[in-house]
Amino acid sequence: MNTMKLLIILSVEEYTDDVRKILARQKVPIYSETSVHGFRTEEYQPDITNWFAGDNHGIYSTLFFSIQDGRCVGRVLDEVKAYNRETGAEQQNPIHAYSLNVEKSV
């Protein structure tokens, strides 16, 4: 049996439609999204470089999440990686995608 994964994607507002297209192309049947207003609290944060704005105004972004089988999540992660590389987004504001194991569900 293929394990279930929690897919999390963080994207600046400008890339929101592109993320929706990625999810559609990879046949993610259902997902949720919500608006996020992010801020940086320290000068240097190596785990999230280029993610939140460096000033007090913050940046608007979108958080997507879905629970899918591991194969589907893997395809999404691969396409996000390719998108960041091909569009140059990895240098400016990359789309961040994460996969977490779902331990239990009821």
C-alpha positions as CSV (number, residue, x, y, z in Angstrom):
1,M,0.0,0.0,0.0
2,N,1.3,3.5,-0.9
3,T,1.6,5.7,2.1
4,M,-0.4,8.9,2.5
5,K,1.5,12.2,2.6
6,L,0.6,15.7,3.6
7,L,1.6,18.0,0.8
8,I,2.3,21.6,1.8
9,I,3.1,24.4,-0.8
10,L,4.0,28.0,0.0
11,S,3.9,30.5,-2.8
12,V,4.1,34.2,-3.2
13,E,0.9,35.6,-4.4
14,E,2.2,36.1,-8.0
15,Y,2.7,32.4,-8.4
16,T,-0.6,31.2,-7.0
17,D,-2.2,30.5,-10.4
18,D,0.9,28.6,-11.5
19,V,0.6,26.4,-8.4
20,R,-3.0,25.7,-9.2
21,K,-2.0,24.6,-12.7
22,I,0.7,22.3,-11.2
23,L,-1.8,20.7,-8.9
24,A,-4.3,20.2,-11.9
25,R,-1.6,18.8,-14.2
26,Q,-0.5,16.3,-11.5
27,K,-4.2,15.3,-10.9
28,V,-4.5,16.4,-7.3
29,P,-8.2,15.8,-6.9
30,I,-8.8,18.0,-3.9
31,Y,-6.7,20.6,-2.0
32,S,-7.2,23.6,0.2
33,E,-5.6,27.0,0.0
34,T,-5.5,30.1,2.2
35,S,-4.0,33.5,2.1
36,V,-1.0,34.2,4.3
37,H,0.7,37.5,5.2
38,G,4.3,36.6,6.1
39,F,7.0,38.5,7.9
40,R,10.7,38.0,8.6
41,T,11.6,38.4,12.3
42,E,15.4,38.1,12.0
43,E,18.0,39.4,9.6
44,Y,19.2,35.9,8.7
45,Q,17.1,32.7,8.4
46,P,18.9,30.2,6.2
47,D,16.0,27.8,6.1
48,I,13.6,30.3,4.4
49,T,15.9,32.7,2.5
50,N,14.1,34.8,0.0
51,W,10.8,33.8,1.4
52,F,9.4,36.6,3.5
53,A,9.9,40.3,2.9
54,G,12.8,42.0,4.7
55,D,10.8,45.0,5.8
56,N,7.8,45.7,8.0
57,H,5.3,45.4,5.3
58,G,5.5,41.7,4.8
59,I,4.5,39.8,1.7
60,Y,1.2,38.2,0.6
61,S,1.4,34.6,-0.2
62,T,-0.7,31.4,-0.5
63,L,-0.6,28.2,1.5
64,F,-1.8,25.1,-0.2
65,F,-2.3,21.7,1.5
66,S,-3.6,18.3,0.6
67,I,-3.4,14.7,1.7
68,Q,-2.5,12.4,-1.2
69,D,-0.7,9.2,-1.9
70,G,3.0,9.3,-2.0
71,R,3.3,8.9,-5.8
72,C,1.1,12.0,-6.4
73,V,3.0,14.1,-3.9
74,G,6.3,13.0,-5.5
75,R,5.1,14.2,-8.9
76,V,4.0,17.6,-7.5
77,L,7.4,18.0,-5.8
78,D,9.2,17.2,-9.0
79,E,7.2,19.7,-11.0
80,V,7.7,22.4,-8.4
81,K,11.4,21.8,-8.5
82,A,11.4,22.0,-12.3
83,Y,9.2,25.2,-12.2
84,N,11.6,26.9,-9.8
85,R,14.6,26.0,-12.0
86,E,13.1,26.8,-15.4
87,T,11.4,30.1,-14.4
88,G,14.3,31.4,-12.3
89,A,12.0,31.5,-9.3
90,E,14.6,29.7,-7.2
91,Q,16.7,32.9,-7.3
92,Q,13.9,35.3,-6.3
93,N,10.9,33.8,-4.6
94,P,10.8,30.0,-5.1
95,I,7.7,28.0,-4.6
96,H,8.3,25.9,-1.4
97,A,6.9,22.4,-1.3
98,Y,7.0,19.9,1.5
99,S,6.0,16.3,2.0
100,L,5.2,14.9,5.5
101,N,4.2,11.4,6.4
102,V,0.6,10.9,7.6
103,E,1.0,8.7,10.7
104,K,-2.6,7.9,11.4
105,S,-6.1,8.9,10.2
106,V,-9.6,8.1,11.3
